[in-house]
Amino acid sequence: MSLELQGVSQVVDGQQHIAPTDLVLEKGTMNVLLGPTSSGKTSLMRLMAGLDRPSTGRIFSSGRDVTNEPVQARNVAMVYQEFINYPGMTVFDNIASPLRLKGQSRKEVDRAVRSTAEMLKLTPVLQRKPLALSGGQQQRCALARALVKKAALVLLDEPLANLDYKLREELRVEIPRIFEQAGSIFVYATTEPEEALLLGGNTATLWEGQVTQFGPTLSVYRKPQTLTTAQVFSDPPMNFIQGKKAGDSLSLNGGASLGLRKQSAALSDATYTLGFRAHHIKLQQHEVSQPGSPPLHLQCTLVASEVTGSETFLHLRYGETTWVAVASGTHVMTQGKQVDIWLDGAHLYLFDLTGCLVACGDNAV
């Protein structure tokens, strides 16, 4: 099965919720919708499922136009962050319900339910009713019902947000494998870039109802084609500063200058935006390794620091620009302290004033 969206958009009460979108999702693939709250992830999933009708465009399932078909006519399963279970049924019966609707035998149902329950650690509570479960167990029950159905299209709208850390990590590994074996199209919505990277597959970044980029997850992360995509696919959001290019150097607004090479040096002299992620800011020069080119050294002022345990978030000011750095370990620093930082050219991005990527990595500096 394949799912294809051709120029699909959604307008509600004169407001555009989804911009015209073209997407092709193939059988047996993991597809992550990554974006902040209200970016359009749920709206796009509802269009895919047939819960809503697009204002424009067509939706095709394996080449068949299903734009006007109701969700009941499609082989779709959907799980929301807010779990939905049948309160009058046991956990076993909740999970078994889609299989019984298909008319499967008692033996087939029992085998499938118990296998799925074991994977989701629900075996001890199969005879309980949902209201007797914890919130995490209720979400696992809803997730199990979607998994056991083996639908052609599975839509998961932030389904792991209410689970504890350990189980969430386990399921992030298990779920893609399960659906790849089943041959389903898997669509997973999340606000967390780290979750997208852990799930792998393909990622579509969304911002204000628009898909800004779609492709293999690591490719989108490593080479965001626009400044907006770079912001969406970075946590904390990517740091930026503008600079003026003259010849083979870029003069940053804070006063520093860095040499450009390769394709960057061939760009027209103009104002550009330099971008880099928080995790790529280093506090020691020896932590940066870039053969053939020294790292960019900048002196910043510490605005605030937040120790989270294994990491420290440093809020830095450089000139009139504020950045966030994430450093491994605990760093106790005084507000107003001068902080030296180093940036590896391999992790720098250069965008033009329209927000389009013009150079990155070794082609930047």
C-alpha positions as CSV (number, residue, x, y, z in Angstrom):
1,M,0.0,0.0,0.0
2,S,1.0,3.6,-0.6
3,L,-0.6,6.8,0.6
4,E,-0.3,9.9,-1.7
5,L,-1.5,13.4,-0.9
6,Q,-1.8,15.7,-4.0
7,G,-2.2,19.4,-3.2
8,V,-4.2,18.6,-0.1
9,S,-5.1,21.6,2.0
10,Q,-7.6,22.5,4.8
11,V,-9.3,25.8,5.3
12,V,-11.7,26.2,8.3
13,D,-13.8,29.4,8.7
14,G,-11.5,31.2,6.3
15,Q,-8.3,30.2,8.1
16,Q,-5.8,27.9,6.5
17,H,-5.0,25.0,8.8
18,I,-3.0,23.0,6.3
19,A,-1.2,24.6,3.3
20,P,-1.4,22.7,0.0
21,T,0.7,19.6,0.6
22,D,2.2,16.9,-1.6
23,L,3.4,13.7,0.2
24,V,4.0,10.1,-0.8
25,L,4.2,7.5,2.0
26,E,5.2,4.0,1.0
27,K,4.3,0.6,2.5
28,G,6.4,-0.6,5.4
29,T,7.8,2.9,6.2
30,M,8.1,4.9,9.4
31,N,7.0,8.5,8.8
32,V,7.4,11.1,11.6
33,L,5.4,14.4,11.6
34,L,7.6,16.8,13.6
35,G,6.5,20.2,14.7
36,P,5.5,22.4,17.7
37,T,2.0,22.4,19.1
38,S,-0.5,23.8,16.7
39,S,1.8,23.3,13.7
40,G,-0.8,21.1,11.9
41,K,0.3,17.5,12.8
42,T,-3.1,16.3,14.0
43,S,-5.0,18.1,11.3
44,L,-2.9,16.4,8.6
45,M,-3.4,13.0,10.3
46,R,-7.1,13.5,10.3
47,L,-7.1,14.2,6.6
48,M,-5.0,11.0,6.0
49,A,-7.4,9.0,8.1
50,G,-10.6,10.3,6.4
51,L,-11.9,11.9,9.6
52,D,-11.9,15.3,7.8
53,R,-12.3,16.2,4.1
54,P,-9.6,18.3,2.4
55,S,-10.6,21.7,1.1
56,T,-8.5,21.1,-2.0
57,G,-6.5,18.2,-3.4
58,R,-6.9,14.5,-3.6
59,I,-5.8,11.5,-1.4
60,F,-4.9,8.2,-3.0
61,S,-4.4,4.8,-1.4
62,S,-2.5,2.4,-3.6
63,G,-3.5,4.5,-6.6
64,R,-7.2,4.5,-5.6
65,D,-8.9,7.9,-4.9
66,V,-10.2,7.7,-1.4
67,T,-10.6,11.5,-0.9
68,N,-14.4,11.2,-0.2
69,E,-14.4,7.8,1.5
70,P,-15.2,7.8,5.2
71,V,-12.8,6.5,7.8
72,Q,-14.9,3.3,8.2
73,A,-14.2,2.4,4.6
74,R,-10.4,2.6,5.1
75,N,-8.1,0.2,6.9
76,V,-6.9,2.7,9.4
77,A,-5.9,2.7,13.1
78,M,-5.3,5.8,15.1
79,V,-4.1,6.4,18.7
80,Y,-4.2,9.8,20.4
81,Q,-2.1,11.2,23.3
82,E,-5.4,11.2,25.3
83,F,-6.1,7.5,25.5
84,I,-9.5,6.2,24.5
85,N,-10.7,2.8,25.8
86,Y,-14.1,1.1,26.3
87,P,-14.6,1.5,30.0
88,G,-17.1,-1.4,30.3
89,M,-14.7,-3.9,28.8
90,T,-11.7,-5.6,30.3
91,V,-8.3,-4.9,28.9
92,F,-8.4,-8.2,27.0
93,D,-11.7,-7.3,25.4
94,N,-10.5,-3.8,24.5
95,I,-7.5,-5.2,22.7
96,A,-9.5,-8.0,21.1
97,S,-12.4,-5.7,19.8
98,P,-11.0,-4.9,16.3
99,L,-10.2,-8.6,15.7
100,R,-13.6,-9.8,16.7
101,L,-15.1,-7.2,14.3
102,K,-13.1,-8.9,11.6
103,G,-14.6,-12.2,12.6
104,Q,-11.4,-13.9,13.6
105,S,-11.5,-17.2,15.5
106,R,-11.3,-17.3,19.3
107,K,-7.9,-19.0,19.1
108,E,-6.5,-16.4,16.7
109,V,-7.8,-13.6,18.9
110,D,-6.4,-15.1,22.0
111,R,-3.0,-15.6,20.5
112,A,-2.8,-12.1,19.0
113,V,-4.0,-10.3,22.2
114,R,-1.7,-12.2,24.5
115,S,1.3,-11.6,22.3
116,T,0.6,-7.9,22.0
117,A,-0.1,-7.6,25.7
118,E,3.2,-9.2,26.6
119,M,5.1,-6.8,24.4
120,L,3.3,-3.8,26.1
121,K,3.6,-5.3,29.6
122,L,-0.2,-5.6,30.0
123,T,-0.4,-9.4,30.7
124,P,-1.0,-9.0,34.5
125,V,-3.9,-6.6,34.0
126,L,-5.7,-8.3,31.1
127,Q,-8.8,-9.0,33.2
128,R,-9.0,-5.5,34.7
129,K,-11.1,-2.7,33.3
130,P,-9.5,0.5,32.1
131,L,-10.6,2.7,35.0
132,A,-8.7,0.4,37.3
133,L,-5.5,1.1,35.5
134,S,-2.9,3.8,35.8
135,G,-2.7,6.5,33.1
136,G,0.3,4.8,31.5
137,Q,-1.4,1.4,31.5
138,Q,-4.6,2.9,29.9
139,Q,-2.5,4.4,27.1
140,R,-0.7,1.1,26.5
141,C,-4.1,-0.6,26.2
142,A,-5.2,1.9,23.5
143,L,-1.9,1.4,21.8
144,A,-2.2,-2.4,21.9
145,R,-5.6,-2.2,20.3
146,A,-4.1,-0.3,17.3
147,L,-1.1,-2.6,17.1
148,V,-3.2,-5.8,17.1
149,K,-5.4,-4.6,14.3
150,K,-2.5,-4.6,11.8
151,A,-4.1,-1.8,9.8
152,A,-2.6,-0.7,6.5
153,L,-2.3,2.9,7.8
154,V,-1.4,3.5,11.5
155,L,-1.6,7.0,12.8
156,L,-0.1,7.7,16.3
157,D,-0.6,11.2,17.6
158,E,2.0,11.6,20.4
159,P,1.0,8.2,21.8
160,L,3.9,7.9,24.2
161,A,3.7,11.2,25.9
162,N,2.0,9.8,29.0
163,L,4.2,6.8,29.5
164,D,7.2,6.6,31.8
165,Y,10.7,7.1,30.4
166,K,11.8,3.4,30.4
167,L,8.7,2.1,28.6
168,R,8.7,5.0,26.2
169,E,12.3,4.2,25.2
170,E,11.5,0.5,24.8
171,L,8.4,1.2,22.6
172,R,10.3,3.6,20.4
173,V,12.5,0.6,19.4
174,E,9.7,-1.9,19.2
175,I,7.0,0.0,17.3
176,P,8.9,0.6,14.1
177,R,10.0,-3.0,13.9
178,I,6.4,-4.3,14.4
179,F,4.9,-2.1,11.7
180,E,7.8,-2.8,9.3
181,Q,7.1,-6.5,9.6
182,A,3.4,-5.9,9.2
183,G,4.0,-3.8,6.0
184,S,1.9,-0.9,7.4
185,I,2.4,2.7,6.7
186,F,3.3,4.2,10.1
187,V,2.7,7.9,10.8
188,Y,3.9,9.2,14.2
189,A,3.4,12.8,15.4
190,T,5.7,14.3,17.9
191,T,7.0,17.7,19.1
192,E,10.4,16.2,20.1
193,P,13.3,16.2,17.6
194,E,15.1,13.6,19.7
195,E,12.1,11.3,19.3
196,A,12.2,11.7,15.6
197,L,15.8,10.8,15.5
198,L,15.3,7.7,17.7
199,L,12.4,6.5,15.5
200,G,14.3,7.0,12.2
201,G,12.6,6.4,8.9
202,N,11.4,9.6,7.2
203,T,10.5,12.9,8.8
204,A,8.2,15.7,7.7
205,T,8.8,19.0,9.5
206,L,5.8,21.2,10.0
207,W,5.4,24.9,10.8
208,E,2.1,26.8,10.8
209,G,0.4,24.2,8.7
210,Q,3.1,23.8,6.1
211,V,5.3,20.9,5.5
212,T,8.7,22.6,5.2
213,Q,10.7,19.5,4.3
214,F,10.3,15.7,3.9
215,G,12.9,13.0,3.5
216,P,15.0,10.5,5.4
217,T,15.2,11.6,9.0
218,L,19.0,12.0,9.3
219,S,19.1,13.8,6.0
220,V,16.5,16.4,7.1
221,Y,18.3,16.8,10.4
222,R,21.8,17.1,9.0
223,K,20.8,19.3,6.0
224,P,17.7,21.4,6.8
225,Q,16.8,23.2,3.6
226,T,15.3,26.3,5.3
227,L,15.9,28.2,8.5
228,T,12.4,27.2,9.6
229,T,13.2,23.5,9.2
230,A,16.4,24.0,11.2
231,Q,14.4,25.6,14.0
232,V,11.9,22.8,14.1
233,F,14.5,20.1,14.0
234,S,16.6,21.4,16.9
235,D,16.0,21.2,20.6
236,P,16.7,23.8,21.9
237,P,16.0,25.7,18.7
238,M,19.0,26.4,16.5
239,N,21.1,29.4,17.4
240,F,21.4,32.2,14.7
241,I,23.4,35.3,14.1
242,Q,23.6,37.5,11.0
243,G,26.8,38.5,9.3
244,K,28.0,40.4,6.3
245,K,30.0,38.5,3.6
246,A,32.8,40.3,1.9
247,G,35.1,38.2,-0.3
248,D,36.0,35.1,1.6
249,S,35.1,36.2,5.1
250,L,31.9,36.7,7.1
251,S,31.8,39.5,9.7
252,L,29.4,38.6,12.5
253,N,27.2,41.3,14.1
254,G,29.0,40.7,17.4
255,G,32.3,41.7,15.9
256,A,34.0,38.4,15.1
257,S,35.0,37.3,11.6
258,L,35.4,33.9,10.1
259,G,36.9,32.7,6.9
260,L,34.8,31.1,4.3
261,R,35.8,28.4,1.8
262,K,34.5,26.3,-1.0
263,Q,31.0,27.1,-2.1
264,S,30.5,29.8,0.6
265,A,33.4,31.9,-0.7
266,A,31.7,31.9,-4.1
267,L,28.5,33.3,-2.8
268,S,27.5,36.9,-3.6
269,D,28.5,39.5,-1.1
270,A,25.5,40.1,1.1
271,T,24.0,39.6,4.6
272,Y,23.6,35.9,5.6
273,T,22.4,34.1,8.7
274,L,24.8,31.7,10.4
275,G,23.2,28.8,12.4
276,F,24.5,26.2,14.8
277,R,22.9,23.8,17.3
278,A,23.2,24.1,21.1
279,H,24.9,20.7,21.4
280,H,27.6,21.8,19.0
281,I,28.8,24.7,21.1
282,K,32.0,23.6,23.0
283,L,33.5,25.1,26.1
284,Q,37.0,23.6,25.4
285,Q,38.9,24.0,22.2
286,H,40.2,20.4,22.3
287,E,36.6,19.2,22.1
288,V,36.4,20.5,18.5
289,S,38.2,18.7,15.7
290,Q,38.1,20.1,12.2
291,P,41.2,19.0,10.1
292,G,42.6,21.9,8.1
293,S,40.6,24.7,9.6
294,P,40.7,26.1,13.2
295,P,37.4,26.3,15.1
296,L,35.6,29.6,15.5
297,H,36.4,31.1,18.9
298,L,33.9,33.5,20.4
299,Q,33.7,35.2,23.8
300,C,30.2,35.4,25.3
301,T,28.6,36.6,28.5
302,L,26.7,34.2,30.7
303,V,23.1,35.3,31.2
304,A,21.8,32.2,33.1
305,S,22.6,28.5,33.6
306,E,20.3,25.6,34.3
307,V,21.7,22.3,35.6
308,T,19.4,19.4,34.6
309,G,21.6,16.6,35.9
310,S,23.7,15.1,33.2
311,E,23.7,18.4,31.2
312,T,23.9,22.1,31.8
313,F,21.9,24.7,29.7
314,L,23.9,27.9,29.3
315,H,22.2,31.0,28.1
316,L,24.8,33.2,26.5
317,R,24.9,36.7,25.1
318,Y,27.1,37.6,22.2
319,G,26.7,41.2,21.2
320,E,23.0,41.8,21.0
321,T,22.3,38.1,20.3
322,T,21.3,35.5,22.8
323,W,22.1,31.8,22.4
324,V,21.6,28.5,24.3
325,A,24.4,26.0,24.7
326,V,24.1,22.5,26.1
327,A,27.2,21.2,27.8
328,S,27.7,17.7,29.2
329,G,28.0,17.4,33.0
330,T,27.5,20.0,35.7
331,H,28.9,23.5,35.1
332,V,28.4,26.0,38.0
333,M,29.0,29.5,36.7
334,T,28.3,33.0,37.9
335,Q,25.9,35.2,36.0
336,G,27.8,37.9,34.0
337,K,30.9,35.6,33.7
338,Q,32.8,35.7,30.4
339,V,32.5,32.3,28.7
340,D,34.8,31.2,25.8
341,I,33.1,29.0,23.2
342,W,34.3,27.2,20.1
343,L,32.3,26.2,17.0
344,D,33.3,23.5,14.6
345,G,32.9,24.5,11.0
346,A,31.5,21.0,10.2
347,H,28.4,21.9,12.2
348,L,27.7,25.4,10.9
349,Y,24.9,26.4,8.5
350,L,24.6,29.4,6.3
351,F,21.2,30.7,5.2
352,D,20.4,33.6,2.9
353,L,17.9,36.3,3.9
354,T,15.0,34.4,2.4
355,G,15.8,31.6,4.9
356,C,17.1,29.1,2.3
357,L,20.2,27.0,3.1
358,V,23.2,28.0,0.9
359,A,26.0,26.1,2.6
360,C,26.6,23.8,5.5
361,G,29.3,21.7,7.1
362,D,32.7,21.6,5.3
363,N,31.2,23.8,2.5
364,A,30.5,26.6,5.0
365,V,33.8,27.6,6.5
